[in-house]
């Protein structure tokens, strides 16, 4: 049967967000529930769902074309083995086949069987459908005939992933995982380690596969489905859709707009901002960056940057005192942050005072020295990372007291060493204070430099007596950006960064 086309004009949603909007809401032209999505490349994709909905795009979702098929079914899943050959299945027994990339769809029959929920093809001719009451059907001729296989169970099965013509994995109710190594002649029950309902399965090669399901369940195998290990998702939401493009990069979607992303095979799953509270049901990535998620109320979301991944939180933050300095160190757990923010507050972790930012550092920095404090005062510190997609969580909090240095009386008038403190506040607009200390009579020069190393302003250029000093820097005549201030006095030279943010 040839399907009638209905053209729908769409456009991408826009955003005024100062951060990159990683997932873009696309206009589907429908408010129906969308259940399945399959893309064959960055431009060509099919979406299916409630009310026999079939949508097709040839330009990455800028426009979607709606097809009326003449059938009445809740279309549940869609899969493509290549750019031309695809199959759609429905809850009431619908099977539709295309050999021209989804332009035309031809009905197929599987007799009286119905309740179809998942479909997968290993080759143009070899495919499997699963469904209600333990149903497993197999074709070896592209769907001209579908043969019933014995699953050995009567519980609902929800999805299937064929690794090749002989090997495959089926998942279903109550933690069911079935595995075949002989094209479905035998399906063997595997221990999943959970009783939660399992909804979706994705394999990228012979060994690496991931299953998602109820209560935030995520299972991982690295031996082709023989054994499974539960991973920490960080959510209790149902996760009905998952898509991996290689052993490391994967995305799962779920209720209330949940999107989780991993770049290390599921060791860490990071929450992404979807921009919707609609339930998401399915997701399809064609590489590590380009993917589409679908869900309730006609929701279609698109990313071309992997959904955007905020950094992992820094860990193992430590603090120690070293001659009127607090030295902070931490572990960097991400290789794509733009920098770190160091925060501080007076008092310990029980203090009601709020943390405030004392400095912003560059990428891959794992140390910081704080010289702006009072003796015998308790301070607490924490650090987080940031990039254009968002902020990480905070590190652990460390608390420290800076004691009176040995050999220095509390009423001693002069400092014991040269110091240049971090300006405060930082970032600033338009003024900030720079404090410094001179332990002996010295000529002092303090100047401001731009990112090119060009001197743009001299703050101090004179002889100074021993003592503690401060100078006000006014950036009213400068544009926003990163600058540096440098002190030269006797043999003491030190440079620090300041950020003007208007």
C-alpha positions, 0 to 999 in steps of 0.5 A, spaced: 500 500 500 502 506 498 501 512 503 498 519 502 503 524 504 501 530 509 506 536 509 508 539 515 512 546 515 516 546 522 522 550 525 527 550 530 525 553 537 529 558 539 532 560 546 535 566 549 539 562 554 546 564 555 548 557 555 548 553 549 541 549 549 544 542 548 537 539 546 532 543 541 525 542 541 522 541 534 515 541 532 512 535 530 505 537 528 502 532 533 500 532 540 500 524 540 504 520 544 510 518 540 513 511 541 519 510 537 524 513 533 530 511 528 535 515 524 539 512 519 544 518 518 544 526 521 538 527 516 534 521 515 529 519 520 522 516 522 518 517 528 512 512 530 506 512 535 499 513 537 494 513 532 498 510 527 502 516 527 508 516 522 513 522 521 519 522 516 524 527 516 530 528 510 533 534 513 534 533 521 527 534 523 527 541 520 521 539 517 517 532 518 512 529 513 506 525 516 504 519 513 497 516 513 497 509 512 490 507 512 491 502 518 489 503 525 494 501 531 498 504 536 505 504 533 510 501 538 517 501 535 521 502 528 528 500 526 532 501 520 538 496 518 540 501 513 538 507 509 533 504 505 530 498 509 526 499 515 520 496 519 515 498 524 511 494 528 504 496 532 500 493 539 495 490 535 499 486 530 501 491 525 507 490 521 510 495 516 516 494 511 519 499 507 525 498 502 526 506 500 527 509 506 520 510 509 517 513 502 512 507 501 510 502 507 508 495 505 503 491 510 506 485 512 502 479 516 504 475 522 498 471 522 493 472 528 499 474 533 499 481 536 501 485 542 508 487 538 512 491 542 519 491 540 523 489 533 530 488 531 534 486 524 541 483 524 541 484 516 536 486 511 532 479 511 533 477 518 529 480 524 525 479 530 519 481 533 517 481 541 511 482 544 506 480 549 505 473 553 513 471 551 512 472 544 518 472 539 517 471 531 523 471 527 523 472 519 529 470 514 526 473 508 525 480 510 518 479 513 515 475 508 514 470 513 514 470 520 515 464 524 513 463 532 519 461 536 519 458 543 521 463 549 519 458 554 515 464 558 509 467 558 510 474 561 511 480 556 517 482 552 518 489 551 525 489 546 530 485 542 537 487 540 540 482 534 547 482 535 548 478 528 544 473 525 545 468 530 546 472 537 541 476 540 538 479 547 531 480 549 528 483 555 522 484 559 517 483 565 520 482 572 527 483 570 527 478 564 533 477 559 533 472 554 539 470 550 540 466 543 546 464 540 543 460 534 538 464 531 533 463 536 532 456 536 533 456 543 532 462 548 536 461 554 534 465 561 540 470 563 541 472 570 539 480 570 540 481 578 533 485 578 526 484 578 524 491 575 521 491 568 526 492 563 524 496 557 529 497 552 536 494 550 542 497 545 548 493 543 554 496 539 558 490 538 559 483 540 560 484 547 557 491 549 550 492 551 546 496 555 539 495 558 534 500 561 527 499 565 523 501 571 525 505 577 531 508 574 534 501 572 540 500 568 544 494 566 551 493 563 554 487 559 561 486 556 561 479 554 555 479 550 549 478 555 552 472 559 552 476 565 549 483 567 552 488 572 547 494 575 549 501 574 547 507 578 543 512 574 541 517 579 534 517 578 528 512 580 524 514 574 522 509 568 527 509 563 524 506 557 529 508 551 536 507 550 541 508 545 549 507 544 553 508 538 560 505 541 562 502 548 562 508 551 557 513 549 550 512 550 544 516 552 537 514 556 531 517 556 525 517 561 519 520 565 518 527 566 523 529 561 529 525 564 535 525 559 542 521 562 548 521 558 554 517 559 561 518 556 565 512 559 560 506 558 556 507 564 561 508 570 558 515 570 551 517 568 550 525 568 543 528 568 542 533 562 537 538 561 531 536 556 527 543 557 521 539 557 517 535 563 513 531 558 515 523 558 520 521 553 519 514 550 525 513 545 532 515 543 536 514 537 543 517 536 547 516 529 554 518 532 556 520 539 553 527 538 547 527 533 541 524 536 533 525 537 529 523 543 521 523 542 515 522 547 508 524 550 504 530 547 508 530 540 515 531 543 521 531 539 528 533 541 534 534 537 541 535 539 548 535 535 552 536 541 551 530 544 546 533 549 551 537 552 555 534 558 556 538 564 562 536 568 563 531 573 564 534 580 571 535 583 573 530 589 578 529 594 578 536 596 584 538 601 586 544 605 593 545 609 596 551 611 603 553 609 606 560 612 600 564 612 597 561 606 591 556 605 593 551 599 587 547 596 588 541 592 583 537 588 582 531 583 579 533 576 574 528 574 573 531 567 577 532 561 572 537 558 571 543 563 572 550 562 574 551 569 573 551 576 570 556 581 573 556 588 568 558 594 569 560 601 565 562 607 567 564 614 565 558 619 565 550 619 560 546 615 555 548 621 555 555 619 549 558 617 553 563 613 553 562 605 559 560 601 561 566 596 566 565 590 573 567 591 576 566 584 575 563 577 580 558 575 582 555 568 581 548 565 585 542 568 587 546 574 587 542 581 591 547 586 589 554 589 592 558 594 588 563 598 592 568 602 586 573 604 584 571 611 584 573 618 589 569 623 585 564 628 579 564 624 575 558 621 574 557 614 570 552 609 572 551 602 569 547 596 570 547 589 566 546 582 567 545 575 563 549 569 563 549 562 558 551 557 553 546 558 552 547 566 555 547 572 558 540 576 556 539 583 560 541 589 566 537 591 567 535 598 567 541 603 574 542 607 574 546 614 581 549 616 583 554 621 589 559 620 594 559 626 598 564 628 605 563 625 611 561 630 615 567 632 610 572 630 607 576 636 600 578 635 601 585 635 607 585 631 607 591 626 610 588 620 609 582 615 614 577 615 614 576 607 612 579 601 605 577 599 600 578 593 593 577 595 587 575 590 583 581 589 576 581 592 571 581 589 573 577 583 569 577 578 568 584 579 564 590 576 567 595 576 572 596 582 576 591 586 581 591 591 588 588 591 592 587 598 599 586 598 605 586 604 612 588 604 616 586 609 622 591 608 623 597 605 622 596 597 621 599 591 614 596 589 611 596 582 604 593 581 601 593 573 595 591 570 596 587 563 591 584 558 591 577 555 596 579 550 601 581 556 600 588 554 601 593 560 595 597 560 595 600 567 600 602 572 597 602 579 603 602 584 610 605 582 614 607 588 618 606 594 614 603 600 616 602 607 614 595 610 607 594 612 600 591 609 597 595 603 591 595 599 590 599 592 583 600 589 583 598 581 577 601 577 576 597 571 570 602 568 574 604 562 576 597 560 571 592 557 569 585 560 574 580 560 580 576 563 586 581 566 592 580 570 596 584 575 603 583 577 607 585 583 615 586 582 618 588 589 626 587 590 626 579 588 619 578 589 615 577 583 608 574 582 602 575 578 594 573 579 588 573 574 582 578 575 576 577 571 572 584 569 564 582 568 560 588 566 
